[in-house]
Amino acid sequence: MAVSGFEGFEKRLELHFFGDDPAIFPLGLRKLEFESLEQVLEAVQCTVVSAVGNSYFDAYVLSESSLFVYPTKIIIKTCGTTQLLKSILPLIQYAHHLGLALCSCRYTRGSFIFPKSQPFPHTSFKDEVTYLQDTIPSNLCFRKASIMPSKSSSHSWHVFTANDTTHTLPHMPYVHDNELLFTMEICMTELDPILARKFFRPSEDGKPGDSAGKEMTELTGINEINPEALICDFAFDPCGYSMNGMDGDWYSTIHVTPEDGFSYASFECVSSVNDNIAHVLRKVVKIFRPGTMSISTTWNGFGNDIWRQMASAVEPLGMKCRSFAMDQFPAAGTVVFQTFTARRKSV
């Protein structure tokens, strides 16, 4: 990676499980021993650097991004040259020992900045899909792979979903207290260099990563995106930043690779259509001032126009919506992929 640069774009894997009697497994996957999680992450080639939990889930900051463990759901995001898909088999095996079986798999990622640096099975989306097809159990028979395009050949959204025939959607947290929920993934490149400098640590500051991370959270205003969230943050040496936020059973996460030439930041959260998503978006754009940005929105249902609110929220900040794509995935909901560029940039 030293020859090309650090790959900021994350690979994201979301796995859902079920048991014969969910009431028997109130902790479910949260009962996994930490040593078991370490073995899973060893296969991926990353480690835990910080962790926090509440009554709903556990959140881990990794050396390359984040891990969230719910009773019947696991989300892993990893960047760099990690081999994320190699976590699937050990997770299925560990879940089996807890009386849980896989019923849903979702894999997403953007377009790598340095695709030739990726190891197998991430050498291409075709290789990733083949690996997924061969790895997940046959009962996940509703399967679809799609590359959602944009006007720029360097910005595409890659999605693979697989679900079984008997546990479709009820396990997925898209309805909460009669509110429609959605997952939003924002990928930003060409960060404002002055703002990006805030994610560099002073040389030999002598502070531990969690202490330096807390300072970055406050200095940049990340703590104001959702003031109600419990934040677990970490600053890397000499640069880079990760954060997990916990607000009840909702998570949020930020990862920053600030180096000039391949700067990147991501923000992901679960939110309700009744929330003020415009406030969140404006805060994120103001913190990073990206030259290019993509937003992927996933929800269960049809006809929601939340993406229009997103475009109208960031346009006053100089971000122009350049492309829009929508796709539907069997038993896995709807995905909308939008790309934006700063008005100072050409299309």
Phi and psi in degrees as GROMACS dihedral restraints (atoms count N, CA, C in turn):
[ dihedral_restraints ]
;  ai    aj    ak    al  type     phi  dphi    fc
    3     4     5     6     1   -64.0    20    10
    4     5     6     7     1   -28.2    20    10
    6     7     8     9     1   -71.9    20    10
    7     8     9    10     1   -37.6    20    10
    9    10    11    12     1  -100.9    20    10
   10    11    12    13     1   -44.8    20    10
   12    13    14    15     1   131.8    20    10
   13    14    15    16     1   167.6    20    10
   15    16    17    18     1   -81.1    20    10
   16    17    18    19     1   133.1    20    10
   18    19    20    21     1   -80.9    20    10
   19    20    21    22     1   109.4    20    10
   21    22    23    24     1   -80.5    20    10
   22    23    24    25     1   -34.8    20    10
   24    25    26    27     1   -59.0    20    10
   25    26    27    28     1   126.5    20    10
   27    28    29    30     1   -86.8    20    10
   28    29    30    31     1   152.9    20    10
   30    31    32    33     1   -96.4    20    10
   31    32    33    34     1   140.1    20    10
   33    34    35    36     1  -128.2    20    10
   34    35    36    37     1   129.9    20    10
   36    37    38    39     1  -125.6    20    10
   37    38    39    40     1   128.3    20    10
   39    40    41    42     1  -124.9    20    10
   40    41    42    43     1   121.1    20    10
   42    43    44    45     1  -120.1    20    10
   43    44    45    46     1   133.8    20    10
   45    46    47    48     1  -116.1    20    10
   46    47    48    49     1   144.1    20    10
   48    49    50    51     1  -128.0    20    10
   49    50    51    52     1   163.7    20    10
   51    52    53    54     1  -142.4    20    10
   52    53    54    55     1   157.7    20    10
   54    55    56    57     1  -124.4    20    10
   55    56    57    58     1   163.6    20    10
   57    58    59    60     1   -60.2    20    10
   58    59    60    61     1   -37.3    20    10
   60    61    62    63     1  -135.7    20    10
   61    62    63    64     1    95.0    20    10
   63    64    65    66     1   -55.8    20    10
   64    65    66    67     1   -26.3    20    10
   66    67    68    69     1   -64.9    20    10
   67    68    69    70     1   -23.0    20    10
   69    70    71    72     1   -78.6    20    10
   70    71    72    73     1   -18.6    20    10
   72    73    74    75     1  -118.6    20    10
   73    74    75    76     1    61.4    20    10
   75    76    77    78     1   -64.1    20    10
   76    77    78    79     1   -28.9    20    10
   78    79    80    81     1   -94.6    20    10
   79    80    81    82     1   -29.7    20    10
   81    82    83    84     1    51.8    20    10
   82    83    84    85     1  -124.6    20    10
   84    85    86    87     1   -64.6    20    10
   85    86    87    88     1   -18.2    20    10
   87    88    89    90     1   -69.8    20    10
   88    89    90    91     1   -11.0    20    10
   90    91    92    93     1   -81.6    20    10
   91    92    93    94     1    -7.6    20    10
   93    94    95    96     1   -58.6    20    10
   94    95    96    97     1   132.5    20    10
   96    97    98    99     1   -64.2    20    10
   97    98    99   100     1   147.2    20    10
   99   100   101   102     1   -60.1    20    10
  100   101   102   103     1   -34.5    20    10
  102   103   104   105     1   -62.3    20    10
  103   104   105   106     1   -34.0    20    10
  105   106   107   108     1   -67.1    20    10
  106   107   108   109     1   -43.2    20    10
  108   109   110   111     1   -62.3    20    10
  109   110   111   112     1   -38.8    20    10
  111   112   113   114     1   -61.6    20    10
  112   113   114   115     1   -38.7    20    10
  114   115   116   117     1   -67.2    20    10
  115   116   117   118     1   -38.7    20    10
  117   118   119   120     1   -60.8    20    10
  118   119   120   121     1   -46.6    20    10
  120   121   122   123     1   -69.4    20    10
  121   122   123   124     1   -28.3    20    10
  123   124   125   126     1   -63.7    20    10
  124   125   126   127     1   -38.3    20    10
  126   127   128   129     1   -64.8    20    10
  127   128   129   130     1   -32.8    20    10
  129   130   131   132     1   -79.3    20    10
  130   131   132   133     1   -24.9    20    10
  132   133   134   135     1    79.5    20    10
  133   134   135   136     1    52.2    20    10
  135   136   137   138     1  -151.6    20    10
  136   137   138   139     1   173.9    20    10
  138   139   140   141     1  -138.5    20    10
  139   140   141   142     1   165.6    20    10
  141   142   143   144     1   -85.0    20    10
  142   143   144   145     1   132.8    20    10
  144   145   146   147     1  -113.5    20    10
  145   146   147   148     1   -18.9    20    10
  147   148   149   150     1  -163.8    20    10
  148   149   150   151     1   155.2    20    10
  150   151   152   153     1  -153.3    20    10
  151   152   153   154     1   153.7    20    10
  153   154   155   156     1  -154.5    20    10
  154   155   156   157     1   156.4    20    10
  156   157   158   159     1  -146.8    20    10
  157   158   159   160     1   160.4    20    10
  159   160   161   162     1  -133.6    20    10
  160   161   162   163     1  -161.8    20    10
  162   163   164   165     1   -75.8    20    10
  163   164   165   166     1    -8.0    20    10
  165   166   167   168     1  -106.0    20    10
  166   167   168   169     1   -40.1    20    10
  168   169   170   171     1  -160.3    20    10
  169   170   171   172     1   170.3    20    10
  171   172   173   174     1  -114.2    20    10
  172   173   174   175     1   140.3    20    10
  174   175   176   177     1  -124.7    20    10
  175   176   177   178     1   129.6    20    10
  177   178   179   180     1  -120.5    20    10
  178   179   180   181     1   128.7    20    10
  180   181   182   183     1   -86.0    20    10
  181   182   183   184     1   128.4    20    10
  183   184   185   186     1  -103.8    20    10
  184   185   186   187     1   164.8    20    10
  186   187   188   189     1   -61.3    20    10
  187   188   189   190     1   -25.6    20    10
  189   190   191   192     1  -131.8    20    10
  190   191   192   193     1    79.6    20    10
  192   193   194   195     1    91.3    20    10
  193   194   195   196     1  -130.0    20    10
  195   196   197   198     1  -145.7    20    10
  196   197   198   199     1   158.1    20    10
  198   199   200   201     1  -137.2    20    10
  199   200   201   202     1   131.9    20    10
  201   202   203   204     1  -123.3    20    10
  202   203   204   205     1   130.0    20    10
  204   205   206   207     1  -122.0    20    10
  205   206   207   208     1   113.4    20    10
  207   208   209   210     1  -103.9    20    10
  208   209   210   211     1   170.5    20    10
  210   211   212   213     1   -55.7    20    10
  211   212   213   214     1   -38.5    20    10
  213   214   215   216     1  -128.1    20    10
  214   215   216   217     1    19.8    20    10
  216   217   218   219     1  -147.7    20    10
  217   218   219   220     1   140.6    20    10
  219   220   221   222     1  -130.1    20    10
  220   221   222   223     1   133.6    20    10
  222   223   224   225     1  -122.4    20    10
  223   224   225   226     1   126.3    20    10
  225   226   227   228     1  -125.2    20    10
  226   227   228   229     1   129.3    20    10
  228   229   230   231     1  -120.7    20    10
  229   230   231   232     1   128.8    20    10
  231   232   233   234     1  -138.0    20    10
  232   233   234   235     1   147.2    20    10
  234   235   236   237     1  -116.5    20    10
  235   236   237   238     1  -161.8    20    10
  237   238   239   240     1    63.3    20    10
  238   239   240   241     1  -141.7    20    10
  240   241   242   243     1  -106.4    20    10
  241   242   243   244     1    29.8    20    10
  243   244   245   246     1   -65.3    20    10
  244   245   246   247     1   155.9    20    10
  246   247   248   249     1  -110.6    20    10
  247   248   249   250     1    71.8    20    10
  249   250   251   252     1   -56.6    20    10
  250   251   252   253     1   -43.4    20    10
  252   253   254   255     1   -64.6    20    10
  253   254   255   256     1   -16.3    20    10
  255   256   257   258     1   -73.4    20    10
  256   257   258   259     1    -2.8    20    10
  258   259   260   261     1   -82.2    20    10
  259   260   261   262     1   -16.1    20    10
  261   262   263   264     1   -64.7    20    10
  262   263   264   265     1   -52.4    20    10
  264   265   266   267     1   -60.4    20    10
  265   266   267   268     1   -49.6    20    10
  267   268   269   270     1   -62.8    20    10
  268   269   270   271     1   -34.2    20    10
  270   271   272   273     1   -66.8    20    10
  271   272   273   274     1   -40.9    20    10
  273   274   275   276     1   -60.8    20    10
  274   275   276   277     1   -41.5    20    10
  276   277   278   279     1   -67.4    20    10
  277   278   279   280     1   -45.0    20    10
  279   280   281   282     1   -64.6    20    10
  280   281   282   283     1   -39.7    20    10
  282   283   284   285     1   -64.4    20    10
  283   284   285   286     1   -37.4    20    10
  285   286   287   288     1   -59.4    20    10
  286   287   288   289     1   -39.3    20    10
  288   289   290   291     1   -65.7    20    10
  289   290   291   292     1   -21.8    20    10
  291   292   293   294     1   -92.9    20    10
  292   293   294   295     1     3.5    20    10
  294   295   296   297     1    82.8    20    10
  295   296   297   298     1    21.6    20    10
  297   298   299   300     1  -116.6    20    10
  298   299   300   301     1   146.2    20    10
  300   301   302   303     1  -127.3    20    10
  301   302   303   304     1   149.1    20    10
  303   304   305   306     1   -71.9    20    10
  304   305   306   307     1   132.1    20    10
  306   307   308   309     1  -127.0    20    10
  307   308   309   310     1    -7.6    20    10
  309   310   311   312     1  -157.1    20    10
  310   311   312   313     1   140.3    20    10
  312   313   314   315     1  -137.7    20    10
  313   314   315   316     1   132.1    20    10
  315   316   317   318     1  -134.6    20    10
  316   317   318   319     1   127.7    20    10
  318   319   320   321     1  -124.7    20    10
  319   320   321   322     1   129.1    20    10
  321   322   323   324     1  -138.4    20    10
  322   323   324   325     1   152.1    20    10
  324   325   326   327     1  -165.6    20    10
  325   326   327   328     1   161.3    20    10
  327   328   329   330     1   -87.2    20    10
  328   329   330   331     1  -159.6    20    10
  330   331   332   333     1   -94.3    20    10
  331   332   333   334     1   125.7    20    10
  333   334   335   336     1   -62.7    20    10
  334   335   336   337     1   145.2    20    10
  336   337   338   339     1   -73.1    20    10
  337   338   339   340     1   -36.9    20    10
  339   340   341   342     1  -124.6    20    10
  340   341   342   343     1    71.3    20    10
  342   343   344   345     1   -62.4    20    10
  343   344   345   346     1   -30.9    20    10
  345   346   347   348     1   -72.9    20    10
  346   347   348   349     1   -11.3    20    10
  348   349   350   351     1   -87.6    20    10
  349   350   351   352     1    -8.2    20    10
  351   352   353   354     1   -78.4    20    10
  352   353   354   355     1   135.2    20    10
  354   355   356   357     1   -84.4    20    10
  355   356   357   358     1   163.2    20    10
  357   358   359   360     1   -61.2    20    10
  358   359   360   361     1   140.7    20    10
  360   361   362   363     1   -92.7    20    10
  361   362   363   364     1    16.6    20    10
  363   364   365   366     1   -96.9    20    10
  364   365   366   367     1    20.6    20    10
  366   367   368   369     1   -69.6    20    10
  367   368   369   370     1   -23.2    20    10
  369   370   371   372     1  -163.9    20    10
  370   371   372   373     1   162.4    20    10
  372   373   374   375     1   -66.2    20    10
  373   374   375   376     1   -33.3    20    10
  375   376   377   378     1   -60.4    20    10
  376   377   378   379     1   -44.3    20    10
  378   379   380   381     1   -65.0    20    10
  379   380   381   382     1   -39.3    20    10
  381   382   383   384     1   -63.3    20    10
  382   383   384   385     1   -44.8    20    10
  384   385   386   387     1   -64.6    20    10
  385   386   387   388     1   -42.4    20    10
  387   388   389   390     1   -60.6    20    10
  388   389   390   391     1   -43.2    20    10
  390   391   392   393     1   -62.8    20    10
  391   392   393   394     1   -44.6    20    10
  393   394   395   396     1   -61.8    20    10
  394   395   396   397     1   -46.9    20    10
  396   397   398   399     1   -57.4    20    10
  397   398   399   400     1   -39.0    20    10
  399   400   401   402     1   -80.4    20    10
  400   401   402   403     1   -18.6    20    10
  402   403   404   405     1   -97.2    20    10
  403   404   405   406     1   -42.5    20    10
  405   406   407   408     1   -74.6    20    10
  406   407   408   409     1   151.7    20    10
  408   409   410   411     1   -65.8    20    10
  409   410   411   412     1   156.5    20    10
  411   412   413   414     1   -69.4    20    10
  412   413   414   415     1   -19.3    20    10
  414   415   416   417     1   -68.1    20    10
  415   416   417   418     1   -17.0    20    10
  417   418   419   420     1   -83.4    20    10
  418   419   420   421     1    79.7    20    10
  420   421   422   423     1   -96.7    20    10
  421   422   423   424     1   -15.6    20    10
  423   424   425   426     1   -83.9    20    10
  424   425   426   427     1    99.0    20    10
  426   427   428   429     1  -126.7    20    10
  427   428   429   430     1   143.7    20    10
  429   430   431   432     1  -155.0    20    10
  430   431   432   433     1   137.0    20    10
  432   433   434   435     1  -120.9    20    10
  433   434   435   436     1   137.1    20    10
  435   436   437   438     1  -149.4    20    10
  436   437   438   439     1   140.2    20    10
  438   439   440   441     1  -107.8    20    10
  439   440   441   442     1   111.5    20    10
  441   442   443   444     1   -88.3    20    10
  442   443   444   445     1   120.6    20    10
  444   445   446   447     1   -87.8    20    10
  445   446   447   448     1   170.5    20    10
  447   448   449   450     1  -136.8    20    10
  448   449   450   451     1  -178.5    20    10
  450   451   452   453     1   -70.5    20    10
  451   452   453   454     1   -20.4    20    10
  453   454   455   456     1   -99.0    20    10
  454   455   456   457     1   129.0    20    10
  456   457   458   459     1   -65.4    20    10
  457   458   459   460     1   -18.5    20    10
  459   460   461   462     1   -90.6    20    10
  460   461   462   463     1     0.0    20    10
  462   463   464   465     1  -127.2    20    10
  463   464   465   466     1   103.7    20    10
  465   466   467   468     1  -135.0    20    10
  466   467   468   469     1   158.1    20    10
  468   469   470   471     1  -116.5    20    10
  469   470   471   472     1   123.5    20    10
  471   472   473   474     1  -103.6    20    10
  472   473   474   475     1   126.7    20    10
  474   475   476   477     1  -133.8    20    10
  475   476   477   478     1   132.1    20    10
  477   478   479   480     1  -130.5    20    10
  478   479   480   481     1   129.7    20    10
  480   481   482   483     1  -129.8    20    10
  481   482   483   484     1   149.5    20    10
  483   484   485   486     1  -149.9    20    10
  484   485   486   487     1   132.3    20    10
  486   487   488   489     1  -138.9    20    10
  487   488   489   490     1   155.5    20    10
  489   490   491   492     1   -89.2    20    10
  490   491   492   493     1   178.6    20    10
  492   493   494   495     1   -86.8    20    10
  493   494   495   496     1   -15.4    20    10
  495   496   497   498     1  -114.0    20    10
  496   497   498   499     1   -12.0    20    10
  498   499   500   501     1  -128.9    20    10
  499   500   501   502     1    54.0    20    10
  501   502   503   504     1   -91.6    20    10
  502   503   504   505     1   119.3    20    10
  504   505   506   507     1    74.9    20    10
  505   506   507   508     1   -34.6    20    10
  507   508   509   510     1   -58.0    20    10
  508   509   510   511     1   -29.8    20    10
  510   511   512   513     1   -79.0    20    10
  511   512   513   514     1    -9.7    20    10
  513   514   515   516     1   -92.0    20    10
  514   515   516   517     1   131.6    20    10
  516   517   518   519     1   -82.4    20    10
  517   518   519   520     1    57.4    20    10
  519   520   521   522     1  -100.2    20    10
  520   521   522   523     1    -6.3    20    10
  522   523   524   525     1  -126.6    20    10
  523   524   525   526     1   124.5    20    10
  525   526   527   528     1  -142.6    20    10
  526   527   528   529     1   115.4    20    10
  528   529   530   531     1    52.4    20    10
  529   530   531   532     1    44.3    20    10
  531   532   533   534     1    65.8    20    10
  532   533   534   535     1    16.7    20    10
  534   535   536   537     1  -104.4    20    10
  535   536   537   538     1   140.6    20    10
  537   538   539   540     1   -78.8    20    10
  538   539   540   541     1   123.6    20    10
  540   541   542   543     1  -105.2    20    10
  541   542   543   544     1   156.8    20    10
  543   544   545   546     1  -142.9    20    10
  544   545   546   547     1   155.7    20    10
  546   547   548   549     1  -103.2    20    10
  547   548   549   550     1   130.6    20    10
  549   550   551   552     1  -119.1    20    10
  550   551   552   553     1   125.8    20    10
  552   553   554   555     1  -118.3    20    10
  553   554   555   556     1   119.4    20    10
  555   556   557   558     1  -111.1    20    10
  556   557   558   559     1   130.0    20    10
  558   559   560   561     1  -119.9    20    10
  559   560   561   562     1   127.2    20    10
  561   562   563   564     1  -127.0    20    10
  562   563   564   565     1   135.9    20    10
  564   565   566   567     1  -128.0    20    10
  565   566   567   568     1   171.3    20    10
  567   568   569   570     1    53.6    20    10
  568   569   570   571     1    54.8    20    10
  570   571   572   573     1   -66.0    20    10
  571   572   573   574     1   151.8    20    10
  573   574   575   576     1   -57.1    20    10
  574   575   576   577     1   120.7    20    10
  576   577   578   579     1   -61.8    20    10
  577   578   579   580     1   -32.6    20    10
  579   580   581   582     1   -68.3    20    10
  580   581   582   583     1   -43.9    20    10
  582   583   584   585     1   -69.3    20    10
  583   584   585   586     1   -35.2    20    10
  585   586   587   588     1   -63.9    20    10
  586   587   588   589     1   -28.7    20    10
  588   589   590   591     1   -63.0    20    10
  589   590   591   592     1   -21.5    20    10
  591   592   593   594     1   -66.7    20    10
  592   593   594   595     1   -14.5    20    10
  594   595   596   597     1  -101.3    20    10
  595   596   597   598     1    15.7    20    10
  597   598   599   600     1  -101.3    20    10
  598   599   600   601     1   140.4    20    10
  600   601   602   603     1   -91.3    20    10
  601   602   603   604     1   144.7    20    10
  603   604   605   606     1   -59.4    20    10
  604   605   606   607     1   143.1    20    10
  606   607   608   609     1   -61.4    20    10
  607   608   609   610     1   133.4    20    10
  609   610   611   612     1    52.7    20    10
  610   611   612   613     1    47.5    20    10
  612   613   614   615     1   -74.6    20    10
  613   614   615   616     1   -16.0    20    10
  615   616   617   618     1    72.6    20    10
  616   617   618   619     1     5.6    20    10
  618   619   620   621     1   -92.1    20    10
  619   620   621   622     1   146.3    20    10
  621   622   623   624     1   -66.9    20    10
  622   623   624   625     1   158.6    20    10
  624   625   626   627     1   -60.5    20    10
  625   626   627   628     1   -34.7    20    10
  627   628   629   630     1   -72.4    20    10
  628   629   630   631     1   -36.8    20    10
  630   631   632   633     1   -67.6    20    10
  631   632   633   634     1   -45.2    20    10
  633   634   635   636     1   -65.1    20    10
  634   635   636   637     1   -34.3    20    10
  636   637   638   639     1   -64.8    20    10
  637   638   639   640     1   -40.1    20    10
  639   640   641   642     1   -62.3    20    10
  640   641   642   643     1   -38.9    20    10
  642   643   644   645     1   -64.1    20    10
  643   644   645   646     1   -42.5    20    10
  645   646   647   648     1   -63.9    20    10
  646   647   648   649     1   -39.5    20    10
  648   649   650   651     1   -58.0    20    10
  649   650   651   652     1   -43.4    20    10
  651   652   653   654     1   -78.4    20    10
  652   653   654   655     1   -38.3    20    10
  654   655   656   657     1   -63.7    20    10
  655   656   657   658     1   -37.0    20    10
  657   658   659   660     1   -90.4    20    10
  658   659   660   661     1   -13.7    20    10
  660   661   662   663     1    87.0    20    10
  661   662   663   664     1    10.0    20    10
  663   664   665   666     1   -60.9    20    10
  664   665   666   667     1   -32.1    20    10
  666   667   668   669     1   -66.2    20    10
  667   668   669   670     1   -13.6    20    10
  669   670   671   672     1   -93.7    20    10
  670   671   672   673     1    -6.6    20    10
  672   673   674   675     1   -62.8    20    10
  673   674   675   676     1   -49.1    20    10
  675   676   677   678     1  -136.7    20    10
  676   677   678   679     1    93.7    20    10
  678   679   680   681     1   -61.6    20    10
  679   680   681   682     1   -17.9    20    10
  681   682   683   684     1   -82.9    20    10
  682   683   684   685     1   -12.3    20    10
  684   685   686   687     1   -78.9    20    10
  685   686   687   688     1   143.5    20    10
  687   688   689   690     1   -83.4    20    10
  688   689   690   691     1   123.0    20    10
  690   691   692   693     1  -109.0    20    10
  691   692   693   694     1   132.1    20    10
  693   694   695   696     1  -115.5    20    10
  694   695   696   697     1   113.5    20    10
  696   697   698   699     1  -127.5    20    10
  697   698   699   700     1   162.0    20    10
  699   700   701   702     1  -154.9    20    10
  700   701   702   703     1   132.9    20    10
  702   703   704   705     1  -108.6    20    10
  703   704   705   706     1   129.8    20    10
  705   706   707   708     1   -90.1    20    10
  706   707   708   709     1   161.7    20    10
  708   709   710   711     1  -112.9    20    10
  709   710   711   712     1   123.2    20    10
  711   712   713   714     1   -91.8    20    10
  712   713   714   715     1   -10.2    20    10
  714   715   716   717     1  -155.8    20    10
  715   716   717   718     1   167.0    20    10
  717   718   719   720     1   109.6    20    10
  718   719   720   721     1   153.4    20    10
  720   721   722   723     1  -154.2    20    10
  721   722   723   724     1   143.2    20    10
  723   724   725   726     1  -138.7    20    10
  724   725   726   727     1   147.8    20    10
  726   727   728   729     1  -146.7    20    10
  727   728   729   730     1   138.1    20    10
  729   730   731   732     1  -117.6    20    10
  730   731   732   733     1   134.7    20    10
  732   733   734   735     1  -115.0    20    10
  733   734   735   736     1   143.6    20    10
  735   736   737   738     1  -125.9    20    10
  736   737   738   739     1   123.5    20    10
  738   739   740   741     1  -133.6    20    10
  739   740   741   742     1    92.3    20    10
  741   742   743   744     1    64.7    20    10
  742   743   744   745     1  -126.5    20    10
  744   745   746   747     1   -96.2    20    10
  745   746   747   748     1    11.8    20    10
  747   748   749   750     1  -100.5    20    10
  748   749   750   751     1   142.1    20    10
  750   751   752   753     1  -115.3    20    10
  751   752   753   754     1   160.3    20    10
  753   754   755   756     1  -144.0    20    10
  754   755   756   757     1   157.6    20    10
  756   757   758   759     1  -155.3    20    10
  757   758   759   760     1   145.2    20    10
  759   760   761   762     1  -133.0    20    10
  760   761   762   763     1   140.6    20    10
  762   763   764   765     1  -138.9    20    10
  763   764   765   766     1   137.1    20    10
  765   766   767   768     1  -132.0    20    10
  766   767   768   769     1   127.8    20    10
  768   769   770   771     1  -116.9    20    10
  769   770   771   772     1   101.1    20    10
  771   772   773   774     1   -92.9    20    10
  772   773   774   775     1     1.9    20    10
  774   775   776   777     1   -63.6    20    10
  775   776   777   778     1   141.3    20    10
  777   778   779   780     1   -59.6    20    10
  778   779   780   781     1   141.3    20    10
  780   781   782   783     1    95.1    20    10
  781   782   783   784     1   -29.1    20    10
  783   784   785   786     1  -147.3    20    10
  784   785   786   787     1    38.9    20    10
  786   787   788   789     1   -66.4    20    10
  787   788   789   790     1   145.3    20    10
  789   790   791   792     1  -155.9    20    10
  790   791   792   793     1   143.8    20    10
  792   793   794   795     1  -145.3    20    10
  793   794   795   796     1   147.5    20    10
  795   796   797   798     1  -130.9    20    10
  796   797   798   799     1   150.0    20    10
  798   799   800   801     1  -136.2    20    10
  799   800   801   802     1   133.5    20    10
  801   802   803   804     1  -137.9    20    10
  802   803   804   805     1   143.2    20    10
  804   805   806   807     1  -157.6    20    10
  805   806   807   808     1   163.4    20    10
  807   808   809   810     1  -103.1    20    10
  808   809   810   811     1   136.5    20    10
  810   811   812   813     1  -147.0    20    10
  811   812   813   814     1   165.8    20    10
  813   814   815   816     1  -101.0    20    10
  814   815   816   817     1   148.6    20    10
  816   817   818   819     1   -64.0    20    10
  817   818   819   820     1   -16.5    20    10
  819   820   821   822     1   -88.0    20    10
  820   821   822   823     1    -6.9    20    10
  822   823   824   825     1   -80.8    20    10
  823   824   825   826     1   167.6    20    10
  825   826   827   828     1   -87.6    20    10
  826   827   828   829     1    76.1    20    10
  828   829   830   831     1   -66.7    20    10
  829   830   831   832     1   -25.9    20    10
  831   832   833   834     1   -61.9    20    10
  832   833   834   835     1   -39.0    20    10
  834   835   836   837     1   -61.1    20    10
  835   836   837   838     1   -45.4    20    10
  837   838   839   840     1   -62.2    20    10
  838   839   840   841     1   -47.1    20    10
  840   841   842   843     1   -61.7    20    10
  841   842   843   844     1   -44.6    20    10
  843   844   845   846     1   -62.3    20    10
  844   845   846   847     1   -41.4    20    10
  846   847   848   849     1   -60.2    20    10
  847   848   849   850     1   -46.3    20    10
  849   850   851   852     1   -62.7    20    10
  850   851   852   853     1   -45.7    20    10
  852   853   854   855     1   -64.5    20    10
  853   854   855   856     1   -39.1    20    10
  855   856   857   858     1   -67.3    20    10
  856   857   858   859     1   -31.9    20    10
  858   859   860   861     1   -70.8    20    10
  859   860   861   862     1   -35.6    20    10
  861   862   863   864     1  -112.7    20    10
  862   863   864   865     1   -25.3    20    10
  864   865   866   867     1    44.2    20    10
  865   866   867   868     1    62.5    20    10
  867   868   869   870     1   -74.0    20    10
  868   869   870   871     1   154.0    20    10
  870   871   872   873     1   -80.2    20    10
  871   872   873   874     1   -33.5    20    10
  873   874   875   876     1  -134.1    20    10
  874   875   876   877     1   149.3    20    10
  876   877   878   879     1  -153.4    20    10
  877   878   879   880     1   141.4    20    10
  879   880   881   882     1  -125.6    20    10
  880   881   882   883     1   148.8    20    10
  882   883   884   885     1  -128.8    20    10
  883   884   885   886     1   123.7    20    10
  885   886   887   888     1  -110.9    20    10
  886   887   888   889     1   126.5    20    10
  888   889   890   891     1  -120.2    20    10
  889   890   891   892     1   129.2    20    10
  891   892   893   894     1  -124.7    20    10
  892   893   894   895     1   131.3    20    10
  894   895   896   897     1  -154.1    20    10
  895   896   897   898     1   165.9    20    10
  897   898   899   900     1   -98.0    20    10
  898   899   900   901     1   108.2    20    10
  900   901   902   903     1   144.2    20    10
  901   902   903   904     1  -174.9    20    10
  903   904   905   906     1  -132.9    20    10
  904   905   906   907     1   158.9    20    10
  906   907   908   909     1    80.2    20    10
  907   908   909   910     1    -1.4    20    10
  909   910   911   912     1   -78.6    20    10
  910   911   912   913     1   139.0    20    10
  912   913   914   915     1  -111.7    20    10
  913   914   915   916     1    35.5    20    10
  915   916   917   918     1   -59.4    20    10
  916   917   918   919     1   -30.3    20    10
  918   919   920   921     1   -65.5    20    10
  919   920   921   922     1   -27.4    20    10
  921   922   923   924     1   -67.1    20    10
  922   923   924   925     1   -37.4    20    10
  924   925   926   927     1   -63.6    20    10
  925   926   927   928     1   -35.8    20    10
  927   928   929   930     1   -64.9    20    10
  928   929   930   931     1   -45.2    20    10
  930   931   932   933     1   -62.5    20    10
  931   932   933   934     1   -44.3    20    10
  933   934   935   936     1   -68.7    20    10
  934   935   936   937     1   -24.3    20    10
  936   937   938   939     1   -72.9    20    10
  937   938   939   940     1   -37.4    20    10
  939   940   941   942     1   -98.1    20    10
  940   941   942   943     1   -15.9    20    10
  942   943   944   945     1   -60.9    20    10
  943   944   945   946     1   -38.6    20    10
  945   946   947   948     1   -63.9    20    10
  946   947   948   949     1   -15.9    20    10
  948   949   950   951     1   -93.8    20    10
  949   950   951   952     1     9.6    20    10
  951   952   953   954     1    92.5    20    10
  952   953   954   955     1    11.5    20    10
  954   955   956   957     1  -100.1    20    10
  955   956   957   958     1   125.3    20    10
  957   958   959   960     1  -105.6    20    10
  958   959   960   961     1   128.1    20    10
  960   961   962   963     1   -71.0    20    10
  961   962   963   964     1   120.9    20    10
  963   964   965   966     1  -102.7    20    10
  964   965   966   967     1   -27.7    20    10
  966   967   968   969     1  -155.1    20    10
  967   968   969   970     1   158.8    20    10
  969   970   971   972     1  -146.5    20    10
  970   971   972   973     1   131.9    20    10
  972   973   974   975     1  -141.5    20    10
  973   974   975   976     1   143.8    20    10
  975   976   977   978     1  -131.8    20    10
  976   977   978   979     1   141.9    20    10
  978   979   980   981     1  -146.7    20    10
  979   980   981   982     1   150.8    20    10
  981   982   983   984     1  -115.6    20    10
  982   983   984   985     1   140.1    20    10
  984   985   986   987     1  -120.2    20    10
  985   986   987   988     1   131.2    20    10
  987   988   989   990     1   -58.6    20    10
  988   989   990   991     1   122.4    20    10
  990   991   992   993     1    59.4    20    10
  991   992   993   994     1    20.7    20    10
  993   994   995   996     1  -135.8    20    10
  994   995   996   997     1     5.0    20    10
  996   997   998   999     1    92.2    20    10
  997   998   999  1000     1  -166.5    20    10
  999  1000  1001  1002     1  -115.2    20    10
 1000  1001  1002  1003     1   141.3    20    10
 1002  1003  1004  1005     1  -122.2    20    10
 1003  1004  1005  1006     1   131.6    20    10
 1005  1006  1007  1008     1  -116.0    20    10
 1006  1007  1008  1009     1   131.9    20    10
 1008  1009  1010  1011     1  -121.0    20    10
 1009  1010  1011  1012     1   119.0    20    10
 1011  1012  1013  1014     1  -119.9    20    10
 1012  1013  1014  1015     1   145.1    20    10
 1014  1015  1016  1017     1  -121.5    20    10
 1015  1016  1017  1018     1   147.9    20    10
 1017  1018  1019  1020     1  -134.5    20    10
 1018  1019  1020  1021     1   149.8    20    10
 1020  1021  1022  1023     1  -133.3    20    10
 1021  1022  1023  1024     1   154.5    20    10
 1023  1024  1025  1026     1   -65.8    20    10
 1024  1025  1026  1027     1   142.3    20    10
 1026  1027  1028  1029     1   -61.3    20    10
 1027  1028  1029  1030     1   -21.7    20    10
 1029  1030  1031  1032     1   -72.2    20    10
 1030  1031  1032  1033     1   -13.0    20    10
 1032  1033  1034  1035     1   -98.3    20    10
 1033  1034  1035  1036     1   154.5    20    10
 1035  1036  1037  1038     1   -75.9    20    10
 1036  1037  1038  1039     1   161.7    20    10
